[in-house]
Amino acid sequence: MDIGLLWHDSSGKELARKVNQAARRYRERFGEPPDVCYVHPAQLPDGDCQVGDIRVRSSQRILPHHFWLGLEKGAR
């Protein structure tokens, strides 16, 4: 990912709702939907998942309650 949006949400909402809200902001800002979202591994106890068209992956580099959204390199 070359460009992304870092989103923070420490509310008690479910993961899918948080990802969808962040994705909405990404679309507003960049004019196209993201296809990947990185989160802290604690937010994905069962491993990577899919939220709509967005692949949600874990990364130790992401702080808890943060979401890094963008377009996967090589996907386009």
Secondary structure, 3 states (H helix, E strand, C coil): CCCEEEEECCCCCCHHHHHHHHHHHHHHHHCCCCCEEEECHHHCCCCCEEECCEEEEECCCCCCCEEEEECCCCCC
